[in-house]
């Protein structure tokens, strides 16, 4: 009678630690890049919304025949009944607040409470 032994193939502690180390290095390299890309995407979305606010503000200024320095509020551009100059209430992806600002002043956003973006094409995102 022949007795067959079952051979167990298992990973040693050294092999497991090596695999975990490689995974850790990959995460260490990838996560900062991913976070940076996420912030850039939020900034781009914020810039696009500022452009929409600027265009709505220009139409509002021409419709109301406003002159330089006249106050313009976000409530003038967006109304809950849908009759405003913006289709929906703008929400900043970074958690900032949009401000329409007076005539001849670009709209601004307090992006993440730190940086203030203003104008349509004046600002550039940090690389």
Beta strands, then each sheet from edge to edge (+ up, - down):
strand 1: 98-99
strand 2: 108-111
strand 3: 115-118
sheet 1: 1+ 2- 3+
end
